[in-house]
Amino acid sequence: MFYIIRAIKYSWILLLVPALAALYAYLYENTDIFPKGSEEEDKWFEESITTIVAAATATLSFILGMTLNSAMTKNSEGIGLFNAFSGDLLAFGMHLLSLSDDELKESEEFQRVRSNIRDLLLAAPGILKWSFRSKGVEVDLVQVKERSDGSSVKLSERNKAMYCALKRYTSLGAVEAFMLVLGNEIEKLTKLGLNGETTLPTLIAKWENLYASYGSLGNLLGWKPPALFSWWLGICLYLYLILMPFTFVPAAGYHAIYLSFIISYFFLGAYVGLQKLGDPFAEGVSDSGEFATVTAAAKTAQQVLEELFSLEGEDGLDDIVCDIPEGAQAVMISREEIESREKESLLSENGMLY
């Protein structure tokens, strides 16, 4: 409820409708502007307004319901595609770290490429998110990590080479620049000898999956309702909110004030809600939880990627050694001893099988 009230662009209408109801009630009871009486010729105005409002109620209920359902579907699919993009980022990092030889990882050049790819993957969720927002991507503000105190580590601070590369090609589009630079880092791996039968093809496949998710998001969010439809829906809604309060006045008098407020909240709330609901990249609503957005998924993706590269950097995956907790040491036992114990467990005290 409170989000509708905070939507200043539309919330003033919630006050206008009860004000109109009060005005209609006053004019109906104290003036002769509106025809009133028990005769048939005096009821034409009330019946006409009631008929118009009834038709508008049915029309708006159908259109708003259909549009709201479409917005919810768009929101769900948008978040799903962003999660797929984030999952491919994580898979890309896993393949890079697990499919390469630990001996190769000791080289200085590989460490540089590894750091470049790590920072690109960490920057990717924010780049994609802001690509679909009205402000666009500011490469100077792209972050790769959020500290516990709420401050952020920017790409320009952590990896100047990748920052400059993205900045140079931003004119192509922020995500396009990211994909181009990431592809260039994959090409550098071939020069390091990382060209096995599975390693590079897998990384290239993940690169293609990332771009496919971005393209699908662009198709989903790029479509907007025709201006004619938006204009028609707005006119119908406003006419309905202007006429609807009068339908309560003949029978309810000044009670029409709060009755019209309740009805207007239903329809205006649905209209305001679908304005934001269809955009999973909307700003300013993620912290309140009123709408599902990709902000939480972007933060989670960054945290998991940072943890992945941090853990792998401590020890390679080929020679992992750890201590076994006390009481959990492995027990060496032969097959014959196992079969002997199984046989003993099946015998009763007098030697008979159970």
Phi and psi in degrees as a GROMACS rama.xvg file:
@    title "Ramachandran Plot"
@    xaxis  label "Phi"
@    yaxis  label "Psi"
@TYPE xy
-72.548  -25.4725  PHE-2
-64.5922  -39.5114  TYR-3
-62.4026  -39.4719  ILE-4
-68.6781  -35.9777  ILE-5
-75.9337  -13.781  ARG-6
-77.3911  84.3116  ALA-7
-56.6969  -32.1769  ILE-8
-59.2333  -29.2738  LYS-9
-120.815  -21.2024  TYR-10
-64.5795  -26.0775  SER-11
-61.705  -23.9611  TRP-12
-66.6103  -30.8202  ILE-13
-62.5014  -26.7975  LEU-14
-87.8481  -30.8083  LEU-15
-66.834  -40.4306  LEU-16
-62.4946  -49.2545  VAL-17
-62.1769  -33.0388  PRO-18
-64.956  -40.5011  ALA-19
-64.2202  -39.302  LEU-20
-61.7329  -42.3265  ALA-21
-63.622  -41.2527  ALA-22
-64.8964  -45.272  LEU-23
-61.1608  -42.4325  TYR-24
-64.2425  -41.5682  ALA-25
-64.6781  -47.7573  TYR-26
-65.7699  -34.7819  LEU-27
-68.0763  -37.2259  TYR-28
-89.8945  -22.7567  GLU-29
-117.902  -3.29222  ASN-30
-136.146  176.379  THR-31
-109.177  21.3912  ASP-32
-62.9828  -44.4777  ILE-33
-95.6142  130.504  PHE-34
-62.202  135.707  PRO-35
-149.965  151.776  LYS-36
152.274  171.922  GLY-37
-90.4664  -12.0093  SER-38
-76.5264  154.569  GLU-39
-62.2074  -37.4727  GLU-40
-70.3905  -14.4204  GLU-41
-92.8383  -8.16485  ASP-42
-99.6817  -1.09012  LYS-43
-60.8083  -38.5522  TRP-44
-67.9589  -47.9505  PHE-45
-59.8428  -44.189  GLU-46
-66.9186  -36.1082  GLU-47
-65.5761  -47.2463  SER-48
-63.0375  -41.3591  ILE-49
-62.1449  -40.6164  THR-50
-65.1404  -44.0443  THR-51
-62.629  -45.5809  ILE-52
-65.7111  -38.5782  VAL-53
-63.6993  -42.6097  ALA-54
-65.485  -41.7357  ALA-55
-65.7667  -36.8675  ALA-56
-61.5595  -45.9701  THR-57
-64.7036  -43.1277  ALA-58
-65.2645  -48.1489  THR-59
-66.7733  -37.1658  LEU-60
-59.8926  -42.3061  SER-61
-70.6978  -48.7746  PHE-62
-67.1058  -46.2747  ILE-63
-65.0514  -38.6577  LEU-64
-63.9729  -44.363  GLY-65
-65.2936  -43.3494  MET-66
-67.5176  -39.3628  THR-67
-64.9702  -39.8115  LEU-68
-64.6057  -39.7891  ASN-69
-64.3212  -39.3033  SER-70
-65.5299  -40.6855  ALA-71
-64.7903  -40.2082  MET-72
-63.8085  -41.9387  THR-73
-63.3159  -41.4154  LYS-74
-62.7979  -46.9148  ASN-75
-63.8125  -45.8002  SER-76
-67.6854  -36.0618  GLU-77
-63.7326  -44.7258  GLY-78
-65.9881  -38.6843  ILE-79
-61.7541  -42.227  GLY-80
-68.4438  -36.0454  LEU-81
-67.2597  -39.2069  PHE-82
-63.8812  -36.7166  ASN-83
-64.2786  -40.8956  ALA-84
-61.1565  -45.6483  PHE-85
-64.4569  -39.6696  SER-86
-63.492  -38.2862  GLY-87
-68.6549  -32.2711  ASP-88
-61.7039  -46.8851  LEU-89
-64.6961  -41.9001  LEU-90
-63.5706  -38.0839  ALA-91
-59.9339  -46.5999  PHE-92
-63.4283  -41.169  GLY-93
-62.8446  -43.8264  MET-94
-65.9503  -39.1951  HIS-95
-61.1377  -42.1278  LEU-96
-82.2659  -31.3006  LEU-97
-93.3142  -25.3653  SER-98
-95.8681  3.00487  LEU-99
-107.393  150.441  SER-100
-70.5016  134.018  ASP-101
-63.4543  -28.6145  ASP-102
-67.0821  -36.5733  GLU-103
-66.0356  -29.6794  LEU-104
-68.7992  -13.2886  LYS-105
-78.3153  -16.628  GLU-106
-70.9849  146.777  SER-107
-65.4655  -38.1059  GLU-108
-66.4634  -40.446  GLU-109
-64.4195  -39.4412  PHE-110
-60.8799  -37.1205  GLN-111
-68.5309  -45.6922  ARG-112
-63.6927  -41.3908  VAL-113
-59.0637  -45.232  ARG-114
-65.1044  -39.196  SER-115
-62.2117  -47.2771  ASN-116
-65.4838  -40.6557  ILE-117
-56.7507  -48.8232  ARG-118
-69.5926  -32.8058  ASP-119
-65.6799  -43.5842  LEU-120
-64.9918  -38.1192  LEU-121
-68.0422  -32.2434  LEU-122
-80.4047  -20.8134  ALA-123
-59.1844  -46.0784  ALA-124
-57.5536  -41.971  PRO-125
-68.2693  -38.4332  GLY-126
-62.3512  -45.4971  ILE-127
-65.5517  -43.0582  LEU-128
-60.3025  -47.6862  LYS-129
-76.4434  -16.0965  TRP-130
-65.0652  -27.3384  SER-131
-102.703  14.1471  PHE-132
-106.786  157.205  ARG-133
-62.6626  -31.1919  SER-134
-74.846  -22.0281  LYS-135
77.1418  -175.934  GLY-136
-93.4513  125.876  VAL-137
-102.863  105.053  GLU-138
-58.594  -31.5776  VAL-139
-63.6384  -23.4329  ASP-140
-104.844  -1.21266  LEU-141
-63.0679  127.692  VAL-142
-107.191  153.703  GLN-143
-115.354  -8.69139  VAL-144
-162.222  143.659  LYS-145
-114.39  122.444  GLU-146
-74.8351  166.711  ARG-147
-64.853  -26.0911  SER-148
-85.023  3.55136  ASP-149
95.9673  -14.1967  GLY-150
-76.8018  163.825  SER-151
-124.105  154.447  SER-152
-102.924  118.934  VAL-153
-86.7009  154.577  LYS-154
-60.7017  -37.7304  LEU-155
-64.1048  -27.0426  SER-156
-83.0192  -33.5032  GLU-157
-93.6045  -34.5103  ARG-158
-147.429  92.0233  ASN-159
-66.2692  -33.5126  LYS-160
-63.1664  -45.9968  ALA-161
-70.4637  -34.6455  MET-162
-61.2667  -46.0616  TYR-163
-66.832  -37.5816  CYS-164
-64.6434  -44.992  ALA-165
-63.8904  -41.1976  LEU-166
-63.0134  -36.8178  LYS-167
-66.1889  -36.3162  ARG-168
-106.316  14.0178  TYR-169
-62.8803  -24.6745  THR-170
-61.7276  -23.6915  SER-171
-73.8974  -21.3005  LEU-172
125.286  141.631  GLY-173
-62.6129  -45.8977  ALA-174
-68.8783  -38.9874  VAL-175
-61.3535  -40.8526  GLU-176
-63.4697  -41.5396  ALA-177
-60.7034  -45.6836  PHE-178
-65.0514  -38.0715  MET-179
-64.0829  -47.2626  LEU-180
-67.5166  -39.7011  VAL-181
-63.3947  -40.9348  LEU-182
-62.5508  -35.9654  GLY-183
-66.188  -36.3168  ASN-184
-69.4413  -33.9767  GLU-185
-64.2807  -39.466  ILE-186
-62.853  -34.1904  GLU-187
-64.9487  -29.0785  LYS-188
-65.3232  -32.3879  LEU-189
-64.251  -34.36  THR-190
-70.8307  -18.42  LYS-191
-90.8266  0.144068  LEU-192
90.8033  8.83118  GLY-193
-86.9998  70.761  LEU-194
-132.928  42.7965  ASN-195
-68.9543  176.943  GLY-196
-68.0599  -25.1461  GLU-197
-113.839  -29.0102  THR-198
-62.1439  -64.5203  THR-199
-65.9075  -43.5854  LEU-200
-57.223  -36.8828  PRO-201
-66.889  -43.3556  THR-202
-64.7094  -40.1041  LEU-203
-65.5641  -38.9382  ILE-204
-62.7776  -40.751  ALA-205
-67.9627  -35.6634  LYS-206
-60.3641  -43.3305  TRP-207
-66.3549  -37.5997  GLU-208
-63.7703  -39.7786  ASN-209
-60.3031  -45.9704  LEU-210
-69.9568  -31.6856  TYR-211
-66.455  -41.0168  ALA-212
-63.3515  -41.3155  SER-213
-62.7255  -43.4954  TYR-214
-63.6219  -39.2795  GLY-215
-65.5472  -39.0376  SER-216
-63.9129  -40.8843  LEU-217
-61.9675  -40.6634  GLY-218
-66.2132  -40.159  ASN-219
-68.5688  -47.131  LEU-220
-89.4051  -13.674  LEU-221
-75.5347  -21.002  GLY-222
-80.2316  130.353  TRP-223
-122.929  146.74  LYS-224
-59.6118  145.829  PRO-225
-57.4329  146.247  PRO-226
-59.1899  -34.018  ALA-227
-61.5316  -42.8846  LEU-228
-65.0325  -45.6274  PHE-229
-62.1706  -41.8419  SER-230
-64.1646  -46.0911  TRP-231
-61.9007  -44.048  TRP-232
-63.7724  -41.5055  LEU-233
-63.7059  -43.6555  GLY-234
-63.2847  -44.6229  ILE-235
-60.9662  -42.3323  CYS-236
-66.2037  -43.6907  LEU-237
-67.8731  -41.2889  TYR-238
-62.0868  -39.9341  LEU-239
-62.5195  -44.9383  TYR-240
-68.6198  -25.6093  LEU-241
-77.5873  -40.135  ILE-242
-86.308  -31.2893  LEU-243
-56.3779  -40.6691  MET-244
-58.2849  -31.6728  PRO-245
-66.2935  -29.8686  PHE-246
-62.9207  -22.0618  THR-247
-87.882  -20.6465  PHE-248
-64.037  -49.1036  VAL-249
-58.0153  -35.2849  PRO-250
-97.3534  -32.2153  ALA-251
-109.63  -12.6862  ALA-252
63.3779  -130.281  GLY-253
-72.6365  -9.63558  TYR-254
-65.6876  -15.3283  HIS-255
-62.1728  -20.0329  ALA-256
-61.9201  -55.3324  ILE-257
-80.0584  -26.9185  TYR-258
-66.3043  -41.9342  LEU-259
-69.5613  -31.8137  SER-260
-63.1455  -43.7266  PHE-261
-62.7779  -47.3411  ILE-262
-64.6031  -41.8409  ILE-263
-65.0988  -31.9544  SER-264
-65.5348  -38.5414  TYR-265
-58.4751  -52.7478  PHE-266
-76.6612  -43.8944  PHE-267
-67.2392  -36.1773  LEU-268
-61.6773  -42.1855  GLY-269
-63.8261  -40.6636  ALA-270
-66.0025  -44.5583  TYR-271
-67.6828  -40.6705  VAL-272
-60.7854  -42.7861  GLY-273
-71.0695  -18.6279  LEU-274
-64.0555  -36.247  GLN-275
-98.359  -34.1466  LYS-276
-60.7333  -32.896  LEU-277
-76.5273  -3.53071  GLY-278
-115.626  99.1962  ASP-279
-70.8106  -7.41422  PRO-280
-103.073  15.8446  PHE-281
-61.098  145.739  ALA-282
-94.1647  153.495  GLU-283
79.7932  2.53059  GLY-284
-122.084  -3.83966  VAL-285
-70.1796  -39.2763  SER-286
-70.2339  -30.1768  ASP-287
-77.8091  -21.4976  SER-288
78.5307  8.82067  GLY-289
-71.5434  -29.3807  GLU-290
-133.244  145.249  PHE-291
-78.4958  126.591  ALA-292
-131.283  179.042  THR-293
-89.8174  0.298309  VAL-294
-59.3496  -46.1446  THR-295
-64.0545  -40.7191  ALA-296
-63.9006  -37.777  ALA-297
-65.2339  -42.9383  ALA-298
-64.8466  -42.7653  LYS-299
-62.5621  -42.3263  THR-300
-61.0419  -43.0507  ALA-301
-63.142  -43.3526  GLN-302
-63.4988  -43.5243  GLN-303
-67.4189  -41.9476  VAL-304
-63.806  -42.6877  LEU-305
-61.7649  -42.7468  GLU-306
-65.5921  -39.7451  GLU-307
-60.1653  -50.3416  LEU-308
-70.857  -30.8983  PHE-309
-67.9352  -45.5856  SER-310
-66.4362  -42.3314  LEU-311
-68.3001  -29.1803  GLU-312
-70.9719  -22.7022  GLY-313
-74.6886  -43.1138  GLU-314
-144.55  144.479  ASP-315
-68.1065  166.031  GLY-316
-84.2582  -14.1801  LEU-317
-82.7227  -30.2598  ASP-318
-128.481  69.8136  ASP-319
-93.2325  126.969  ILE-320
-124.605  134.894  VAL-321
-143.309  161.294  CYS-322
-88.2512  138.898  ASP-323
-85.9194  127.445  ILE-324
-57.8052  148.564  PRO-325
-60.178  134.356  GLU-326
91.0868  -5.96272  GLY-327
-117.762  16.2942  ALA-328
-64.6788  148.97  GLN-329
-68.8604  140.83  ALA-330
-107.268  123.915  VAL-331
-85.9733  123.747  MET-332
-145.638  139.887  ILE-333
-81.9741  164.24  SER-334
-65.5489  -37.7697  ARG-335
-62.2304  -40.2214  GLU-336
-67.8951  -35.6165  GLU-337
-63.8581  -45.0188  ILE-338
-65.5438  -35.9583  GLU-339
-64.7701  -42.6352  SER-340
-67.9742  -35.8217  ARG-341
-64.5617  -39.5306  GLU-342
-66.1976  -41.6145  LYS-343
-63.2575  -35.2528  GLU-344
-70.4729  -20.6469  SER-345
-89.5704  -9.09004  LEU-346
-95.8938  140.742  LEU-347
-82.2213  178.477  SER-348
-62.1465  -31.2881  GLU-349
-91.1827  11.7351  ASN-350
87.4942  2.5446  GLY-351
-90.2335  144.491  MET-352
-72.3119  140.551  LEU-353
